[in-house]
Amino acid sequence: MPGLWSPQGHADPGEDLAAIFDALPPAYRAQFRAEYDEALDAAHDLARFKQVQLMSWSGRRSRPWGSLRLQVKCW
């Protein structure tokens, strides 16, 4: 049974990024890769921010508005 999303009859790649990339026409692959890399970088930045935020507030629940000393871990 041909896939519903493509006139060429390819099956829906679902959430498999490699299958999505392979199903794209070559003209769109560079844009897909650039947007994927940008989204991945943003996700990593958010994870780092949350880690630093948690480290800066750990053990300071008794005086949350006191002086804060950020602990930054280099990656």
C-alpha positions as CSV (number, residue, x, y, z in Angstrom):
1,M,0.0,0.0,0.0
2,P,1.5,3.3,-1.0
3,G,2.2,5.9,1.7
4,L,-0.3,8.7,2.2
5,W,2.2,11.6,2.6
6,S,4.0,11.3,-0.7
7,P,2.9,11.1,-4.3
8,Q,5.9,8.8,-5.0
9,G,4.4,6.1,-2.8
10,H,7.1,6.1,-0.1
11,A,6.1,4.9,3.3
12,D,5.8,7.5,6.1
13,P,9.2,7.7,7.8
14,G,7.6,8.4,11.2
15,E,10.1,10.0,13.7
16,D,13.2,8.3,12.3
17,L,15.4,11.3,11.4
18,A,17.6,9.3,9.0
19,A,14.5,8.0,7.2
20,I,13.1,11.5,7.0
21,F,16.4,12.8,5.6
22,D,16.6,10.1,3.0
23,A,13.0,10.7,2.0
24,L,13.6,14.4,1.3
25,P,14.5,15.6,-2.2
26,P,18.2,16.4,-2.4
27,A,17.5,20.1,-2.7
28,Y,16.0,20.2,0.8
29,R,18.5,18.1,2.7
30,A,20.9,20.9,3.5
31,Q,18.2,23.0,4.9
32,F,16.8,20.1,7.0
33,R,20.3,19.4,8.4
34,A,20.9,23.0,9.2
35,E,17.6,23.4,11.0
36,Y,18.1,20.1,12.9
37,D,21.6,21.1,14.0
38,E,20.2,24.5,15.2
39,A,17.4,22.8,17.2
40,L,19.9,20.4,18.7
41,D,22.2,23.2,19.8
42,A,19.3,25.0,21.3
43,A,18.3,21.9,23.3
44,H,21.8,21.5,24.6
45,D,22.0,25.2,25.6
46,L,18.7,24.8,27.5
47,A,20.0,21.7,29.3
48,R,23.2,23.5,30.3
49,F,21.2,26.5,31.5
50,K,19.0,24.3,33.6
51,Q,22.0,22.5,35.1
52,V,23.7,25.8,36.0
53,Q,20.4,27.1,37.4
54,L,20.0,24.0,39.6
55,M,23.6,24.1,40.8
56,S,23.3,27.8,41.7
57,W,20.1,27.2,43.8
58,S,21.1,23.9,45.4
59,G,21.3,24.2,49.2
60,R,20.0,27.8,49.3
61,R,16.4,27.1,50.0
62,S,16.6,28.7,53.5
63,R,17.7,32.1,52.0
64,P,16.8,32.1,48.3
65,W,17.4,35.8,47.8
66,G,20.9,35.8,49.4
67,S,24.1,36.1,47.5
68,L,24.3,33.6,44.6
69,R,27.5,32.1,43.4
70,L,27.2,30.4,40.1
71,Q,29.1,27.2,39.6
72,V,29.9,26.7,35.9
73,K,31.1,23.4,34.6
74,C,33.0,23.5,31.3
75,W,32.0,21.1,28.7
